Amino acid sequence: MNETATEANKLWGIYHTDREYARTVGDPLRTVVEAPTKLAAEEAAARLGFGEPWAHPISREQVNRAQWLSQRRPGHRQELVHKKSRGVRV
């Protein structure tokens, strides 16, 4: 993510874009991302696999209400993992 010196990252809560559906399921805070703008936050959430994300600024106190938080480990690069099939070869 490219940042200029004037752009400070903020915390953004990611919610369902479909607001009517969100109300029926209790408007859950799906995840939290850190980004300089709303658009950057929505793009980051999409890269994490959240379909049609809607970003809204939140406080640090609201982070604990998120249903899912990314577990980042410094210096760790997650590779694609393929399980070997345990099927029977014919």
RAURHU-V253292 format. One record per residue. N is the residue number from 0. RES is the residue in one small letter. PHI is phi in whole degrees, 0 to 359 (NA if undefined). D_LAST is the distance of its C-alpha to the last C-alpha in Angstrom with 1 decimal. Layout:
n->[N | N]
res->[RES | RES]
phi->[PHI | PHI]
d_last->[D_LAST | D_LAST]
This chain:
n->[0 | 1 | 2 | 3 | 4 | 5 | 6 | 7 | 8 | 9 | 10 | 11 | 12 | 13 | 14 | 15 | 16 | 17 | 18 | 19 | 20 | 21 | 22 | 23 | 24 | 25 | 26 | 27 | 28 | 29 | 30 | 31 | 32 | 33 | 34 | 35 | 36 | 37 | 38 | 39 | 40 | 41 | 42 | 43 | 44 | 45 | 46 | 47 | 48 | 49 | 50 | 51 | 52 | 53 | 54 | 55 | 56 | 57 | 58 | 59 | 60 | 61 | 62 | 63 | 64 | 65 | 66 | 67 | 68 | 69 | 70 | 71 | 72 | 73 | 74 | 75 | 76 | 77 | 78 | 79 | 80 | 81 | 82 | 83 | 84 | 85 | 86 | 87 | 88 | 89]
res->[m | n | e | t | a | t | e | a | n | k | l | w | g | i | y | h | t | d | r | e | y | a | r | t | v | g | d | p | l | r | t | v | v | e | a | p | t | k | l | a | a | e | e | a | a | a | r | l | g | f | g | e | p | w | a | h | p | i | s | r | e | q | v | n | r | a | q | w | l | s | q | r | r | p | g | h | r | q | e | l | v | h | k | k | s | r | g | v | r | v]
phi->[NA | 274 | 230 | 264 | 295 | 274 | 266 | 259 | 289 | 237 | 273 | 235 | 275 | 254 | 238 | 288 | 294 | 288 | 295 | 294 | 297 | 301 | 296 | 290 | 259 | 87 | 47 | 290 | 281 | 286 | 200 | 230 | 232 | 249 | 202 | 284 | 225 | 299 | 298 | 297 | 294 | 294 | 293 | 296 | 295 | 296 | 295 | 281 | 104 | 273 | 284 | 45 | 284 | 234 | 264 | 215 | 298 | 226 | 265 | 299 | 292 | 277 | 301 | 295 | 276 | 294 | 287 | 215 | 236 | 295 | 262 | 271 | 244 | 303 | 75 | 255 | 245 | 279 | 262 | 290 | 247 | 246 | 283 | 286 | 292 | 256 | 287 | 270 | 273 | 251]
d_last->[48.3 | 51.6 | 54.7 | 58.3 | 60.8 | 62.4 | 59.3 | 58.6 | 55.4 | 55.8 | 53.6 | 52.1 | 50.7 | 47.8 | 48.1 | 46.6 | 48.1 | 48.4 | 51.5 | 51.5 | 48.0 | 48.9 | 52.0 | 50.0 | 47.6 | 50.6 | 50.5 | 48.2 | 48.4 | 44.8 | 45.1 | 47.7 | 47.8 | 50.4 | 51.6 | 54.9 | 54.8 | 53.5 | 51.4 | 49.9 | 49.1 | 47.3 | 45.3 | 44.3 | 43.2 | 41.1 | 39.4 | 38.6 | 36.9 | 39.8 | 40.1 | 43.6 | 45.4 | 49.2 | 51.0 | 54.2 | 56.1 | 56.0 | 57.8 | 56.3 | 57.0 | 54.7 | 51.6 | 50.8 | 50.3 | 47.3 | 44.1 | 42.0 | 43.2 | 41.3 | 40.9 | 41.8 | 41.8 | 44.1 | 42.5 | 38.9 | 36.6 | 33.6 | 30.6 | 27.6 | 25.0 | 21.3 | 19.3 | 16.1 | 13.3 | 12.6 | 9.5 | 6.4 | 3.8 | 0.0]
